[in-house]
C-alpha cells in the first residue's frame, strides 16, 4: 500500500448534546479511493468538512502528509485547501457566471496564470468531463448531472492530491450517475486519492478500494468492497438492507 496521505486520529465532534463522532480513527493512502458509508445523521459529511476546517473538531488530530492541520488558522489552512479539494453535493456553482468562469475561478484566485493559460486549462478540464464547447452556458442551462461534473471540474482544476466527494450521485438518474462515476474513475486513474461519501452502495463498490461504515459515532467496518459484500456483521447487513429499501 502507498504511503499515508491523510490521517484522522481519535476524532470527536458534538453539536450540543448530539455526539456525532466518538473516536474516529482513519487513514487514506496516496491514490486510494475510500468509500464512506453510513445512515443519515452518522456524520459522514461532517467528517469531510472537518478535514478542511469547515467544521472544527472537539478532540483529536487531522494530519495531511504527516503535518497536523486541524489546529491551523483560516489563513494557514488555505494552502491545504488547495491540496485537499472539496466537491460539494449540489455542485455549488455560482449562478451568476458561466461554466468557463465557474471552473476558472480557483485559477484566477490562486495562480498567476495568463488568461490564455487559464483558457487552455479549462478547455482540458471540459474535455475530461465530456462538456467540450459548453463554456458559455450558465448553471441554469445545465442538468443536475452536468452541474455536478462542472463542480467536480472546478474542484480539480488546481490539481489537488485529495478530493472529498460529498454525495456526488445523490438525486441523479442512472445515466447521469454513470457519467459522474466514470469521471471519478478517470480522476482515480490519474493517481488522485479520494473519500467518497455516499448512500449509493453499487457506485461505492464500483469505484472504491476500501469501504468504511460509520455507526453510532465510530467505525463499524473498514475493509475491501468484496469483504463488505460478504460481511456477516449485523451492522453491515442491516445497513445494506436499509439502503435497498
C-alpha positions in Angstrom: 0.0 0.0 0.0 1.2 3.5 -0.8 2.2 6.0 2.0 -0.5 7.5 4.2 -1.5 11.0 2.9 -4.3 11.7 5.3 -4.7 10.5 8.9 -7.6 11.1 11.4 -6.7 10.3 15.0 -9.4 9.9 17.7 -11.8 12.4 16.2 -14.6 13.6 18.4 -17.3 16.1 17.4 -20.5 17.1 19.0 -23.3 19.6 18.3 -24.7 20.4 21.7 -25.7 17.1 23.3 -25.6 15.3 20.0 -22.3 13.3 19.8 -21.6 12.8 16.1 -18.1 11.3 16.3 -16.9 9.4 19.3 -13.3 8.5 18.4 -12.9 8.1 14.6 -9.5 6.7 13.5 -9.0 6.5 9.8 -6.2 6.6 7.2 -6.2 7.4 3.5 -3.3 6.3 1.3 -1.9 8.0 -1.8 -4.0 7.1 -4.8 -6.6 5.3 -2.8 -10.4 5.7 -3.1 -12.2 5.2 0.1 -16.0 4.9 0.3 -17.5 6.4 3.5 -21.0 4.9 4.1 -23.5 5.1 7.0 -27.1 6.0 7.7 -28.4 9.6 7.7 -27.1 11.6 10.7 -23.9 9.5 11.2 -21.7 12.4 10.4 -20.2 11.4 7.0 -20.3 15.0 5.6 -19.3 16.4 8.9 -16.2 14.3 8.8 -15.3 15.7 5.3 -16.0 19.2 6.4 -13.8 18.7 9.4 -10.9 17.6 7.2 -10.7 21.0 5.5 -11.7 23.1 8.6 -15.2 24.0 7.7 -16.1 22.3 10.9 -13.7 22.3 13.9 -13.3 19.0 15.8 -13.6 19.0 19.6 -10.8 16.5 20.1 -8.2 14.5 18.1 -5.8 15.3 15.3 -6.0 15.5 11.5 -2.7 15.1 9.6 -2.0 15.7 5.9 1.3 14.1 4.8 2.3 14.0 8.4 1.6 17.6 9.2 -1.2 18.5 11.7 -3.8 20.8 10.1 -6.9 20.7 12.4 -5.5 23.4 14.6 -4.5 25.9 11.9 -6.0 29.3 11.4 -8.1 30.1 8.2 -5.1 31.8 6.6 -2.7 28.9 7.3 -5.4 26.4 6.0 -5.5 28.0 2.6 -2.6 26.0 1.0 -4.0 22.8 2.3 -7.4 23.5 0.9 -5.7 23.6 -2.5 -4.2 20.2 -1.9 -7.4 18.8 -0.4 -10.3 19.8 -2.6 -14.0 19.5 -1.7 -16.7 18.6 -4.2 -20.0 19.8 -2.8 -23.1 17.7 -3.1 -25.0 20.3 -5.2 -22.1 21.3 -7.3 -22.3 24.7 -5.5 -21.8 26.6 -8.8 -22.0 30.4 -8.9 -25.4 31.1 -10.5 -24.4 34.5 -12.0 -21.3 33.3 -14.0 -21.0 30.9 -16.9 -19.3 27.4 -16.9 -15.9 28.8 -18.0 -15.9 31.3 -15.2 -17.0 28.8 -12.6 -14.3 26.3 -13.5 -11.6 29.0 -13.9 -12.4 30.7 -10.6 -9.8 28.9 -8.5 -7.1 29.7 -11.1 -7.9 33.4 -11.1 -7.9 33.4 -7.3 -4.8 31.3 -6.5 -2.5 31.4 -9.5 -0.7 34.0 -11.7 -1.5 32.2 -14.9 -2.2 34.2 -18.0 -5.7 34.3 -19.5 -4.6 32.0 -22.3 -3.1 29.5 -19.9 -6.4 29.5 -17.9 -8.4 29.2 -21.0 -6.4 26.1 -22.0 -6.6 24.5 -18.6 -10.4 25.0 -18.6 -10.7 23.5 -22.1 -8.7 20.5 -20.9 -11.0 20.1 -17.9 -14.1 20.4 -20.1 -12.8 17.6 -22.3 -12.2 15.4 -19.2 -15.8 15.9 -18.1 -17.3 15.5 -21.6 -18.6 19.0 -21.8 -16.5 20.5 -24.6 -17.9 23.6 -26.1 -20.2 24.4 -23.1 -18.1 27.2 -21.7 -20.7 29.9 -22.3 -23.6 28.1 -20.7 -25.0 29.3 -17.4 -25.6 26.9 -14.5 -29.3 27.2 -15.1 -28.8 25.8 -18.6 -27.3 22.5 -17.2 -28.9 19.3 -16.0 -28.2 18.2 -12.4 -25.6 15.8 -13.6 -23.8 18.4 -15.7 -23.8 20.8 -12.7 -22.1 18.2 -10.5 -19.5 17.4 -13.2 -18.7 21.2 -13.6 -18.4 21.4 -9.8 -16.0 18.5 -9.8 -14.0 20.1 -12.6 -13.7 23.3 -10.5 -12.6 21.2 -7.5 -9.9 19.5 -9.7 -8.5 22.5 -11.6 -5.7 23.2 -9.1 -4.5 19.6 -9.3 -5.2 18.6 -5.6 -3.8 15.5 -4.1 -7.1 14.5 -2.4 -10.7 15.2 -3.4 -13.5 14.9 -1.0 -16.7 13.9 -2.7 -19.9 14.7 -0.8 -22.8 12.6 -2.2 -21.9 13.3 -5.9 -24.5 10.9 -7.3 -27.4 12.0 -5.0 -30.5 12.8 -6.9 -29.2 11.7 -10.3 -30.8 9.3 -12.7 -28.8 6.1 -13.6 -27.3 7.6 -16.8 -26.0 10.7 -15.0 -24.8 8.6 -12.1 -22.7 6.5 -14.5 -21.3 9.8 -16.1 -20.2 11.0 -12.6 -18.7 7.7 -11.6 -16.9 7.5 -14.9 -15.4 10.9 -14.2 -14.4 9.8 -10.7 -12.7 6.7 -12.2 -10.7 8.9 -14.7 -9.5 11.0 -11.8 -8.6 7.9 -9.8 -6.5 6.7 -12.8 -4.6 9.9 -12.6 -3.5 8.9 -9.1 -5.8 11.1 -7.1 -6.8 10.0 -3.6 -10.4 10.4 -2.6 -13.0 10.0 0.1 -16.4 9.2 -1.4 -19.3 10.0 1.0 -22.4 8.3 -0.4 -25.6 6.2 0.2 -25.0 4.7 -3.3 -23.6 1.3 -2.4 -23.2 0.0 -6.0 -21.2 3.1 -7.0 -19.0 2.8 -4.0 -18.3 -0.9 -4.7 -17.6 0.0 -8.4 -15.1 2.8 -7.5 -13.5 2.2 -4.1 -10.6 0.3 -2.9 -11.9 0.3 0.6 -15.3 0.7 2.3 -15.8 2.3 5.7 -19.1 2.3 7.6 -19.9 4.8 10.3 -22.3 3.7 13.1 -23.1 5.5 16.3 -20.1 7.7 16.1 -17.5 5.0 15.4 -16.2 3.0 12.5 -18.1 -0.3 12.4 -16.4 -1.7 9.3 -13.2 -0.9 7.3 -12.2 -3.4 4.6 -12.4 -4.1 0.9 -15.6 -3.9 -1.2 -15.5 -7.7 -1.5 -15.4 -8.2 2.3 -18.1 -5.6 2.6 -20.4 -7.5 0.3 -19.7 -10.8 2.1 -19.8 -9.5 5.6 -21.9 -11.2 8.2 -21.6 -8.3 10.6 -25.2 -7.4 11.7 -24.5 -3.6 11.4 -23.2 -4.0 7.8 -26.0 -6.4 6.8 -28.6 -4.0 8.3 -27.1 -1.1 6.5 -27.1 -2.9 3.2 -30.7 -4.0 3.6 -31.9 -0.5 4.7 -30.1 1.1 1.7 -32.1 -1.2 -0.7 -35.5 -0.1 0.8 
